[in-house]
Amino acid sequence: SNESAKTGMSIVRNVLLGLAGIYMLLALQFRGSLAPVTVMSVIPTALIGVVFGHLAMDLSLTLPSIIGMASLFGVVVNDSILLVVFIREARTRGVAVQEAAKQAGRARFRPILLTSITTIAGLTPLLTETSMQAQILIPLAASLAFGLTSATLIAIFLVPAIYCVLDDFDLLGEVAPVAGQPQQDVANREVLT
C-alpha cells in the first residue's frame, strides 16, 4: 500500500512535469502564452474516453491504466498542434480567424482521423487478447485507444472554437502577415464590428 502510494505520487509528479514541458515547448514554438492552452485544452477530453473505455470493457482503473493516461497526454496534443499550426499559417496569409478555423477543420480532418485510426487499430489486437500475459497491458491499451478516440473526435471541433474565442478577446496576439499578402483579416474585422 505504501509502495503503491509512492508510485502514484511519482506518476503524478512526472505527469505534471511532462505537461509543464509540453507547455514550455509550445510557448516557444507559438511565441505566446495562450496558444499552448488552446493545444492542451484537448487533454481533459481524453479522460472522458479513458473512463468510458474502462467502463465499457469492465476494467478497473489500475496502475497500467494511469501509465496509459500519462502516455496519452503526449499523444493527443499532436492533433491539436496540427490544427493550431494550420490556423496560424492561414492567419499569416491574412485570412480571418473564423475562416482559418473552418479551413483547419476541413483540411486537417482526414490526416488527423487517419493517424488516430491507425493508432487505435494497432492497439485493437492487444485489447481483444485473452491470454494471461496480456491482461496487465489491456488497461494501458484501453486508456490509449479510448482516450485517443474521444480526444480526436472532440479536438476537431474544440480546438478551432477555443482559438476563435481567445482571438475574440485578443488574447492570442497578432500573427504577422507574410509580406505582399493582402490584409483580409483587418477588412473582415471591420465588417464584423
Beta strands, then each sheet from edge to edge (+ up, - down):
end
